Amino acid sequence: MNLDVEHARTAWMDMDRTPESRELLSEFQGSRYFRITAVPATDDAVRNLMDHGDVQAVIRILPDTRAT
């Protein structure tokens, strides 16, 4: 039995919108474990995707709130 998850339908919610978060997205897109199938902009959109079974997971990148 193999319990590895491959190609999990995943939503990507990037609230940071930095070069680093875009690089992280690229790494996830290159992974066999995740398939980014949605890019919701709101929490309601995330809830809708989950409620309808359109995605199996949500990755939310929070904004960097550190003071510079």
N, C-alpha and C positions, 0 to 999 in steps of 0.2 A: 504494500500500500504506500502511495506517495501522497503526502499531505501538503506538498508545495503548491502555493497559489501562483498561477501564471495568468497574465493578461486580465487582471482584475479591472473591471470598468470603474474608472476613477474620475472624480471631478477635481479640478484644480482651481482654487480661489486665491489669487495673488493680490493681497492687500498692500504689499510692500512696493511692488513695481520697480525693483532695482535691477541693475545688471546681475547681481548675485542671485536674486530670485529667478530671473530668466535663465541663468545658467543651471540652477537647480531643476527647473522645469525641463530643460534639455536633457539632463541626466535621467530624470524619470521617464521621459519619452523614449530614451534609448534602452530602458530596462525591459526585460521580458516579463517582469512581474506586474507591471502597471500598464494600462492603456487609458490615456487621458481621453475621455469621451465627452466632457462638458467643461465649460469655463463659466460657472455662475458668477454673477456680480453682486447678488444679495443673499442674505440668509434665507429669505422666502424661496428663492430659486433653489438653494441647496436642499431645503426641506422638501420641495416638490420633487426633485430628482430622487431623493431617498425614498419618499413615500410611494413613488410609482415604480421603484425598483430599477430605475434607469442607471444608477451607479451603485457600486458595492462599497465605496469608500470616498471620503472627501479629504483632500489635503489642503489645509488653509495656511497660507503664509501670512503671518501677522505683520503689520507695519513696524518698522524699527522706530521705537519711541525714545531711544537714548538721546540725550541732549549732546549737541556737538560743541 
